[in-house]
Amino acid sequence: MSMSTAATATLAVTKVDAPTIEYGKLSPILIIAGVAVVGVLIEAFLPRPARYRAQLTVALVGMIAAFGAVVWLARDLPDDHRGSVTAMGAVAVDGPSLFLQGTLLLIGIASVLLIGERRLEPAGGDAFAPQAAAAPGSQQEKDAAAAGWTQTEVYPLTMFSLVGMLLFPAANDLLMMFVALEILSLPLYLLCGLARRHRLLSQEAALKYFLLGAFSSAFFLFGVAMLYGYSGSVSLDKIGVASAGAMDNDALLLIGLAMVAVGLLFKVGAVPFHSWTPDVYQGAPTPITGFMAAATKVAAFGAMMRFFYVALPGMRWDWRPVMIGVAIVTMVAGAIIAITQTDVKRLLAYSSIAHAGFILTGMIAMSDAGVSSTMFYLVAYGFVTLGAFAVVTLVRDARGEATHLSHWAGLGRRSPLVAGVFALFLLAFAGIPLTSGFSGKFAVFQAAARGGAGSLVVVGVLCSAVAAFFYVRVIVLMFFSEPKVDGPTVVVPSVMTTAAIALGVAVTVVLGILPQPVLDLADKAALFVH
Amino acid sequence: MNLAVAEHGFLSPTGAEIAFVLIGLVVLGSALLVVTTRQVVHAALWLVVTLGGLAAEYLLLTAEFIAWVQVLIYVGAVVVLLLFGLMLTKAPIGYSEPPDSAARIPAAVVALGATATLLTVIVDAFRTAYLHLGDDTVGSTEVTGQSLFKVWVLPFEVLSVLLLAALIGAIVLSRSRSRAHSGRKD
C-alpha cells in the first residue's frame, strides 16, 4: 500500500524552475563555441577548396568578436572591480577571468594566423598531415601529399580547445573546472599527432600526452571527490568556507588538495610532472606547440590561482611550503636541463618549464600583487613563446624545420632580421631589461618578496642567471659562428606569420619599455569573486 | 504485507529480498561464465545478462535512476561497443584457446583476496546500518534530473562540446578517402 502511494507521488508532475543563465556574461565562451560548431558545419557542407578561407575567416572574426565581448564585460564590471557568479554558480565573471580570457583570445588570434600559414612547405600545404589516417611512409600518404590535400578540421579543433581554455580560469566549481580541463586537453592531444613532417615523432608525442594527460585528469577527479567528501560541495566558495575552519590535519582535505594540485601542475608542466613537455613540444606541429605553450599555461595558471585563492586560502600554511618546493625544483631543473639540449624546440620546452617555476613564484605570494604580477607575466610570456615558435617554423631545410641547434649556426649572417627577432625573444626569456621578460620577472619577484618568500626570490634570480647562459649561447651561435655550407634557409612567410611575429615583437618591446598600463590593468583585475 | 513496517534485519526473508538474492545468483553465475567461456562473443552476451541483472538489483534497491543508467550505458552502449570492436577490428572470434595459464593461480589469489576484503568491509560497515529514505529520495530520477538541469546545467551542456570535439577528432584520425572518390565532390 505504501508502495502504491509512493508510485503516485513520483508520477505527480512538479513544476521545474528554469535555471538562471546570464547569456551576456558567458558571451565570449558562447561565441567561440559557436565558431567551433560553424567550423564543423563548414567541414560538412562546403566544397573542399573553399573550406580553408572560410574556416580562417570564421575563426578570426569570431575571436575578435569574443575579444570585443570581453572588453564590453570588463567595462561593465562595477567600480570596486568585484565580479559576479553566473550560470548557477558554475562560472565566475570577475577581473582575473576577463583579463585571462582577453589574453587567451589574443594568443588564439596569433595562433590561428600561424596555423593558417601555407607558404612554408615547398610542396604547398600547411604544417599538418595531408591525411591523418594514412600510415606514415605509406603510398597512401604520398598520394595524399601529391594531391595537395589538407585537413581543415584543425580550425574547429583549435576553437574547441579555446572554449575549454576560456572556461578553465573562470570555472567557479570543481566540476566545471574538470569539464573545462577535458575540453581544452582533448583537442590538443589530437592536434599534437597531426604534424606533416616527422609523423612518427608526432604520433608518439600525441600518445604520450594523451596517456599522461588522462592519468593526471584521474588524479584531478579523485581529488575533487575527496574535497567533496570533506566539504559536501564542489563549489570553490563552499570549500573555502569549510576549509577555513579546518583546525586539525584533515586527511580528506589534504589528500584532495594534493591530488587536484597534481592535476593542475601537470597542465602547467611543473617539475616533477613535466616529463611530457619536451617530447610533446618537439613532436607536435610547431604552430600547435606555440599555441599549447602559450595558451595552456595562461588557462591552467588562471585555474590554479582561483583554486588556491578562492577554495583554500585558509589552508595556505599547509600548501605554501609544498608549492615553494615545487617552484624551486621547477626553476632549477628547467634551467639546468635546458643547458644540455641540442634541439631548439626541446630547448624552448625546458625554458617553458623554468618559466612555469617563475610564474609559480608570483602565485605563491598569496596577495593581490601576486595575482596581478602572475597575470602580467602570463601575458608577457605567452607572446614571447608564441613568437619564438613562429620563428622556428621559418628556419627550414629539405627535411622540414631545421630544429637542431647546430643548423642555426651563423643564421645571423644569412638573415639578420629573423635571427635578430629570435635573439630579442631569447633576451626576453632571459629577463634582460627593456624586454617584457624583465618587467614580468621583476613584478613576480617583488610580489613574492613582499609575500614573505624571500628564499624563493633568491633561487629565482640565480636560476634566471643560469637560464640567461643558454639563451645567450644560442645568440652567440647565431651571430658569431660560421654558417654551414648546407645550412638551412629562412623561408619568407605570408603576411599571417609575419603578423603573428610582429605582434610578439610589439608586445615584448612595449611591455619592456612601457609596462605600466598593462600592470595597472592587471592590478585592477586582481580580485577574485567570492 | 507492508514492506516499510517489516523488520529490517540483515537478510530478512521478505519477497523483495528473496528476489534480490535469486537475481544476485544469476548475476554471479553469468559473471563467472563471462570469464570462463572460450567464445569471445558469448562472453559479451553473458556480460549483457550480468549487467542487466545488476540493473534489476538496483531497481529492487529503489535506485531507479542508477538502474536505467546501467541499462542505457552498460548494456546499451558498452556491450554494443565491445561487439562493434570485435566486428570492425578483424579480431578472431569463435573458439579461442585458453589463455596462458602461468599467472592463473596468482591472479585467482589476488581476485579472492580482493573479494574477501570488499565483503568484509561492506558487511562490517553496513550490517547494522539502516537508512530510511524519505519520499524525496536522493538518487531518484526526479531529484537527479532537477539538480542536473538546474544547478549543473552548464557543465552538462558543455560536455556536449567535449563529445563533439572527440567525434571530430575520431573522424580526422580514422577517415581515409581514396583517390577514386576524391574527384566526386572535392
Interface residues (C-beta under 8 A of the other chain):
Chain A: M1 S2 M3 A6 A9 T10 T14 V16 D17 A18 P19 I21 L26 A33 A36 V37 V40 E43 P47 R48 P49 A87 M88 G89 A90 V91 Q131 A132 A133 A134 Q140 D143 A147 W149 Q151 E153 P156 L157 F160 S161 V163 G164 L167 L175 M176 V179 A180 E182 I183 L186 P187 Y189 L190 G193 L194
Chain B: N2 L3 A4 D135 S140 E142 Q146 F149 K150 V151 W152 V153 L154 P155 V158 L159 V161 L162 L164 A165 A166 I168 G169 I171 V172 L173 S174 R175 S176 R177 R179 S182 K185 D186
